[in-house]
Amino acid sequence: MEQQPQTDRTLNKMRDIPARAEDVAYDARAKLNETVEQISGKAREYVRYADRRVQQNPWTSVGIGFGVGVLFGALITMAISSQRSVIDRMMR
């Protein structure tokens, strides 16, 4: 039995590259789909939990939402005023 020259072996390996790349892409897509399904399932669980808690304690939920809104507004206000003072110093 005669050995193939190095160039023939290299050409055969190069011909296999698209098929191997397709297999790798298929496997990656399958793993990605599996991960997305797991994350989606967890997100649905958390949404159901939050919905139950809001249904059980509506006024507590309103209070928490109000508090978060005030905190978020205060942070935005501080960030804007801080940015303005930096710009004012740069302009002087």
C-alpha positions in Angstrom: 0.0 0.0 0.0 1.4 3.4 -1.0 1.3 6.4 1.2 -0.4 9.6 -0.1 1.9 12.5 -0.6 1.7 15.3 2.0 -0.2 17.6 -0.4 -3.0 15.0 -1.0 -3.4 14.6 2.8 -3.5 18.3 3.3 -6.1 18.8 0.5 -8.3 16.0 2.1 -8.1 17.8 5.5 -9.0 21.1 3.9 -12.0 19.5 2.2 -13.2 18.3 5.6 -13.1 21.8 7.2 -16.6 22.9 6.0 -18.2 19.7 7.3 -16.4 20.0 10.6 -17.3 23.7 10.9 -20.9 22.9 10.2 -20.9 20.2 13.0 -19.3 22.7 15.4 -21.9 25.4 14.5 -24.8 22.9 14.9 -23.5 21.8 18.3 -23.0 25.4 19.4 -26.5 26.3 18.3 -28.0 23.3 20.2 -26.1 24.3 23.4 -27.3 27.9 22.9 -30.9 26.8 22.5 -30.7 24.7 25.6 -29.2 27.5 27.6 -31.9 29.9 26.4 -34.6 27.4 27.4 -33.1 27.1 30.9 -32.9 30.9 31.3 -36.4 31.4 30.0 -37.8 28.8 32.4 -36.1 30.5 35.4 -37.4 33.9 34.2 -40.9 32.5 34.0 -40.6 31.1 37.6 -39.4 34.5 38.9 -42.3 36.3 37.1 -44.8 33.9 38.6 -43.3 34.4 42.0 -43.4 38.2 41.7 -46.9 38.1 40.5 -48.1 36.0 43.4 -46.3 38.3 45.9 -47.9 41.4 44.3 -51.3 39.8 44.4 -50.8 38.9 48.1 -49.5 42.3 49.1 -50.6 45.0 46.7 -49.9 48.0 48.9 -46.5 46.8 49.9 -45.7 46.4 46.2 -46.9 50.0 45.6 -44.7 51.3 48.4 -41.7 49.4 47.1 -42.3 50.7 43.6 -42.6 54.3 45.0 -39.4 53.9 47.0 -37.4 52.6 44.1 -38.7 55.4 41.9 -37.7 58.1 44.4 -34.2 56.5 44.8 -33.8 56.2 41.0 -34.9 59.8 40.5 -32.4 61.0 43.2 -29.6 59.1 41.6 -30.3 60.6 38.2 -30.6 64.1 39.7 -27.2 63.7 41.5 -25.6 62.3 38.3 -26.8 65.2 36.2 -25.9 67.9 38.8 -22.4 66.3 39.2 -21.9 66.2 35.5 -23.0 69.9 35.2 -20.5 70.9 37.9 -17.7 69.1 36.1 -18.6 70.8 32.8 -18.8 74.2 34.5 -15.3 73.7 36.0 -14.0 72.8 32.5 -15.5 75.9 30.9 -13.8 78.3 33.4 
